[in-house]
Amino acid sequence: MDDLSRRYPLWLCDVWGVVHNGQRSFPAAVAALRRHRANGGHVVLVTNAPRLSGEVRKQLDRLGVDQAAYDAVVTSGEVTRHLVARHAGKPIYHIGPPNDVSVMAGIDVVHGSIEDASVIVCVGLRDDRRDSLGDYEPLLDELRARDLEMICANPDKVVRVGDRLIYCAGALAERYAKKGGRVSMAGKPYAPIFDLAVSEASRLAGRQFARRDILMIGDGPETDVKGAADYGIACLFITGGIMLGDDSADAAQAHAQGASPHARIVASMPRLSW
């Protein structure tokens, strides 16, 4: 970790599965991020949460994540706002919990029916604790028949909450794409969220960061590892995160490398620690 802190002044760090599990924070991970900043480094938390950064900061506070552990938070919800704003003044069709519409706050859009909608905004399952993916097949078929674009506010397919894995918007977007539907992804592994994170870090640091200066820390093979590889930055892979258990480090490493053969995984560990 001393070496990684010296080599990579900017750390982009995933949140769910690395800093906390949705129910409690990981003290060793928080301490590692805080130590990097104490060394003069910078940390931007990069999450596929389909919410605005202020809401995520409040959640981090509730879970006991020290604010000294990071400089900024960048979310897929922030990117989603830019995508939704293109449809200002038009009706949208929302998929997700009824009260989870903060990413559209202040944008001139109205919730419409499938027949009236100009675009789909998928934040997640309507009830991720009870619904199955199969429940959405008829709806996805109907939306595909209308040839509506889907804006996916969270490319994650699953997230770990405590000891449970629950489905996210990315799982629905994947099914929609397999039916031939058009999908725009807001978060990792796609470049816009990395651009926003690096831009925010550069603004706060008062300097520009080259790709060689940046380390992505994450546990998601299809989001964090692939995103880092596509963006041309190094990756510290957390093997005991969302997809695989602590006793499957070799399998996790193989899974990550298979998801993105050109990934530059410079180190791996079961949990982020120093």
C-alpha positions as CSV (number, residue, x, y, z in Angstrom):
1,M,0.0,0.0,0.0
2,D,2.9,2.3,0.6
3,D,4.1,1.7,-3.0
4,L,0.6,2.2,-4.4
5,S,0.2,5.4,-2.5
6,R,3.4,6.8,-3.9
7,R,2.8,5.6,-7.5
8,Y,-0.8,6.7,-7.8
9,P,-1.7,10.1,-6.2
10,L,-5.3,9.8,-7.2
11,W,-7.4,6.9,-6.0
12,L,-10.8,6.3,-7.4
13,C,-12.5,3.9,-5.0
14,D,-15.7,1.9,-5.3
15,V,-18.1,2.1,-2.3
16,W,-20.4,-0.9,-1.9
17,G,-18.4,-4.0,-1.2
18,V,-15.2,-2.0,-0.6
19,V,-15.9,0.8,1.9
20,H,-19.2,-0.7,3.3
21,N,-21.7,-3.5,2.7
22,G,-24.9,-1.4,3.0
23,Q,-25.2,-2.1,6.7
24,R,-21.8,-1.3,8.2
25,S,-18.6,0.3,7.2
26,F,-15.2,-1.5,7.0
27,P,-12.9,0.3,9.4
28,A,-9.7,-1.0,7.8
29,A,-10.8,0.3,4.4
30,V,-11.7,3.7,5.8
31,A,-8.3,3.9,7.6
32,A,-6.5,3.0,4.3
33,L,-8.2,5.8,2.4
34,R,-7.6,8.3,5.2
35,R,-3.9,7.3,5.3
36,H,-3.5,7.8,1.6
37,R,-4.9,11.4,2.0
38,A,-2.6,12.0,4.9
39,N,0.3,11.1,2.6
40,G,-0.8,13.9,0.3
41,G,-2.9,11.7,-2.0
42,H,-6.5,12.3,-3.2
43,V,-9.5,10.0,-3.0
44,V,-12.7,10.2,-4.9
45,L,-15.4,7.7,-4.1
46,V,-17.0,6.5,-7.3
47,T,-20.3,4.6,-7.0
48,N,-23.0,3.3,-9.2
49,A,-25.7,4.4,-6.7
50,P,-28.6,6.0,-8.7
51,R,-28.7,8.9,-6.3
52,L,-27.0,12.3,-6.0
53,S,-23.7,12.7,-4.1
54,G,-25.3,14.6,-1.2
55,E,-27.5,11.6,-0.4
56,V,-24.6,9.2,-0.6
57,R,-22.6,11.4,1.8
58,K,-25.4,11.2,4.3
59,Q,-25.5,7.4,4.0
60,L,-21.7,7.3,4.5
61,D,-22.0,9.4,7.6
62,R,-24.7,7.1,9.0
63,L,-22.5,4.1,8.4
64,G,-19.6,5.7,10.2
65,V,-17.3,6.4,7.2
66,D,-15.0,9.2,8.3
67,Q,-15.3,12.3,6.0
68,A,-11.5,12.5,6.2
69,A,-11.3,9.4,4.1
70,Y,-12.3,11.0,0.9
71,D,-12.2,14.3,-1.0
72,A,-15.4,13.9,-3.1
73,V,-18.2,11.5,-4.1
74,V,-19.2,11.0,-7.7
75,T,-22.3,8.9,-8.5
76,S,-24.0,7.4,-11.5
77,G,-27.0,9.5,-10.3
78,E,-25.1,12.6,-11.3
79,V,-24.4,11.3,-14.8
80,T,-28.0,10.2,-15.1
81,R,-29.2,13.7,-14.5
82,H,-27.2,14.8,-17.6
83,L,-28.8,12.0,-19.7
84,V,-32.4,12.7,-18.4
85,A,-32.0,16.5,-19.0
86,R,-31.9,15.7,-22.8
87,H,-35.6,14.8,-22.5
88,A,-36.6,17.9,-20.5
89,G,-40.2,18.8,-21.2
90,K,-41.2,15.3,-22.2
91,P,-42.8,12.4,-20.3
92,I,-40.6,9.6,-19.0
93,Y,-41.4,6.1,-17.9
94,H,-39.9,5.3,-14.5
95,I,-38.8,1.9,-13.3
96,G,-37.8,1.7,-9.7
97,P,-39.0,2.4,-6.1
98,P,-41.7,5.0,-6.3
99,N,-39.8,7.3,-3.9
100,D,-36.4,6.9,-5.6
101,V,-36.7,9.8,-8.1
102,S,-34.2,12.2,-6.7
103,V,-31.9,12.1,-9.8
104,M,-34.7,13.8,-11.7
105,A,-35.3,16.5,-9.1
106,G,-35.4,20.0,-10.7
107,I,-35.6,18.6,-14.3
108,D,-38.6,19.5,-16.3
109,V,-39.9,15.9,-16.8
110,V,-43.2,14.3,-16.0
111,H,-44.0,10.7,-15.3
112,G,-46.0,9.2,-18.2
113,S,-47.4,6.0,-19.4
114,I,-45.6,3.6,-21.7
115,E,-47.7,5.0,-24.6
116,D,-46.7,8.6,-23.9
117,A,-43.1,8.2,-22.7
118,S,-40.1,9.4,-24.7
119,V,-37.6,7.4,-22.7
120,I,-37.3,4.9,-19.8
121,V,-35.4,5.8,-16.7
122,C,-34.5,2.6,-14.8
123,V,-33.3,3.2,-11.3
124,G,-33.8,-0.4,-10.1
125,L,-36.4,-3.0,-9.3
126,R,-39.6,-1.6,-7.8
127,D,-39.1,-3.8,-4.7
128,D,-35.7,-5.4,-4.8
129,R,-36.3,-7.5,-1.8
130,R,-39.4,-9.3,-3.2
131,D,-39.3,-8.9,-7.0
132,S,-37.5,-11.4,-9.3
133,L,-36.1,-10.5,-12.7
134,G,-38.7,-12.7,-14.3
135,D,-41.5,-10.5,-13.0
136,Y,-40.3,-7.8,-15.5
137,E,-40.2,-9.9,-18.7
138,P,-43.7,-8.8,-19.9
139,L,-43.0,-5.1,-19.1
140,L,-39.6,-5.3,-20.9
141,D,-41.3,-6.9,-24.0
142,E,-43.8,-4.1,-24.1
143,L,-41.2,-1.4,-23.8
144,R,-39.1,-3.0,-26.5
145,A,-42.1,-3.1,-28.8
146,R,-42.3,0.7,-28.4
147,D,-38.6,1.0,-29.2
148,L,-37.9,3.2,-26.2
149,E,-34.4,4.0,-25.1
150,M,-33.6,3.0,-21.5
151,I,-31.4,5.2,-19.3
152,C,-29.9,2.9,-16.7
153,A,-29.1,4.9,-13.6
154,N,-27.1,2.0,-12.0
155,P,-25.1,-0.4,-14.3
156,D,-24.5,-2.8,-11.3
157,K,-26.3,-6.0,-11.7
158,V,-26.2,-7.0,-8.1
159,V,-25.2,-5.4,-4.8
160,R,-24.4,-7.0,-1.5
161,V,-26.5,-5.8,1.5
162,G,-25.2,-7.5,4.5
163,D,-25.1,-11.2,3.6
164,R,-27.7,-10.9,0.8
165,L,-27.2,-10.2,-2.9
166,I,-30.0,-8.1,-4.5
167,Y,-30.6,-7.2,-8.1
168,C,-29.9,-3.7,-9.4
169,A,-30.9,-1.7,-12.5
170,G,-28.1,-3.1,-14.5
171,A,-29.7,-6.6,-14.4
172,L,-32.9,-5.2,-16.0
173,A,-30.9,-3.2,-18.5
174,E,-28.9,-6.3,-19.5
175,R,-32.2,-8.2,-20.2
176,Y,-33.6,-5.2,-22.1
177,A,-30.5,-5.0,-24.3
178,K,-30.7,-8.8,-25.1
179,K,-34.1,-8.2,-26.4
180,G,-32.7,-5.6,-28.8
181,G,-33.5,-2.6,-26.6
182,R,-31.4,0.6,-26.7
183,V,-29.6,1.3,-23.4
184,S,-27.6,4.3,-22.2
185,M,-25.5,3.5,-19.1
186,A,-24.7,6.2,-16.6
187,G,-22.1,4.7,-14.3
188,K,-19.1,2.3,-14.3
189,P,-17.7,0.8,-16.5
190,Y,-18.5,3.6,-18.9
191,A,-16.2,6.6,-19.4
192,P,-18.6,9.5,-18.4
193,I,-18.5,8.7,-14.7
194,F,-14.7,8.4,-14.8
195,D,-14.4,11.7,-16.6
196,L,-16.5,13.3,-14.0
197,A,-14.5,11.8,-11.1
198,V,-11.2,12.9,-12.6
199,S,-12.5,16.3,-13.4
200,E,-13.7,16.8,-9.8
201,A,-10.4,15.5,-8.4
202,S,-8.5,17.9,-10.6
203,R,-10.7,20.8,-9.6
204,L,-10.1,20.1,-5.9
205,A,-6.4,19.4,-6.2
206,G,-5.7,22.4,-8.5
207,R,-3.8,20.2,-10.9
208,Q,-4.5,17.8,-13.7
209,F,-4.1,14.0,-13.2
210,A,-2.6,11.9,-16.0
211,R,-4.0,8.3,-16.5
212,R,-0.7,7.0,-15.1
213,D,-1.4,8.8,-11.8
214,I,-4.8,7.1,-11.2
215,L,-5.6,3.8,-9.4
216,M,-9.1,2.3,-9.4
217,I,-10.0,0.3,-6.3
218,G,-13.0,-2.0,-6.7
219,D,-14.5,-5.4,-6.3
220,G,-16.7,-5.6,-9.5
221,P,-15.1,-7.4,-12.5
222,E,-17.7,-6.0,-15.0
223,T,-17.8,-2.5,-13.5
224,D,-14.6,-1.5,-11.6
225,V,-12.0,-3.7,-13.3
226,K,-13.4,-3.4,-16.8
227,G,-14.0,0.3,-16.3
228,A,-10.4,0.9,-15.2
229,A,-9.1,-1.2,-18.2
230,D,-11.3,0.7,-20.7
231,Y,-10.2,4.0,-19.2
232,G,-6.5,3.1,-19.3
233,I,-5.8,3.2,-15.6
234,A,-4.4,0.7,-13.1
235,C,-6.7,-1.3,-10.7
236,L,-6.4,-2.7,-7.2
237,F,-8.9,-5.6,-7.2
238,I,-10.7,-6.5,-4.0
239,T,-11.3,-10.3,-4.2
240,G,-13.6,-10.7,-1.2
241,G,-16.2,-8.3,-2.4
242,I,-19.6,-8.4,-4.1
243,M,-19.2,-11.4,-6.4
244,L,-17.0,-13.9,-4.6
245,G,-16.1,-14.8,-1.0
246,D,-12.9,-14.3,0.9
247,D,-12.0,-18.0,0.3
248,S,-12.1,-17.6,-3.5
249,A,-9.3,-15.2,-4.2
250,D,-7.9,-17.1,-7.1
251,A,-11.3,-17.7,-8.7
252,A,-12.1,-14.0,-8.2
253,Q,-8.9,-12.9,-9.8
254,A,-9.5,-15.2,-12.8
255,H,-13.1,-13.9,-13.1
256,A,-11.9,-10.3,-13.1
257,Q,-9.2,-11.0,-15.7
258,G,-11.6,-12.9,-17.8
259,A,-14.1,-10.0,-17.7
260,S,-11.5,-7.7,-19.1
261,P,-8.4,-9.5,-20.5
262,H,-6.5,-6.2,-21.0
263,A,-7.0,-5.1,-17.4
264,R,-3.9,-3.9,-15.5
265,I,-4.5,-5.3,-12.1
266,V,-1.4,-4.2,-10.2
267,A,-2.4,-5.8,-6.9
268,S,-5.3,-7.7,-5.2
269,M,-6.4,-8.4,-1.6
270,P,-9.4,-9.8,0.1
271,R,-10.4,-6.5,1.8
272,L,-9.0,-3.0,1.4
273,S,-6.5,-2.5,4.2
274,W,-3.1,-1.0,4.9
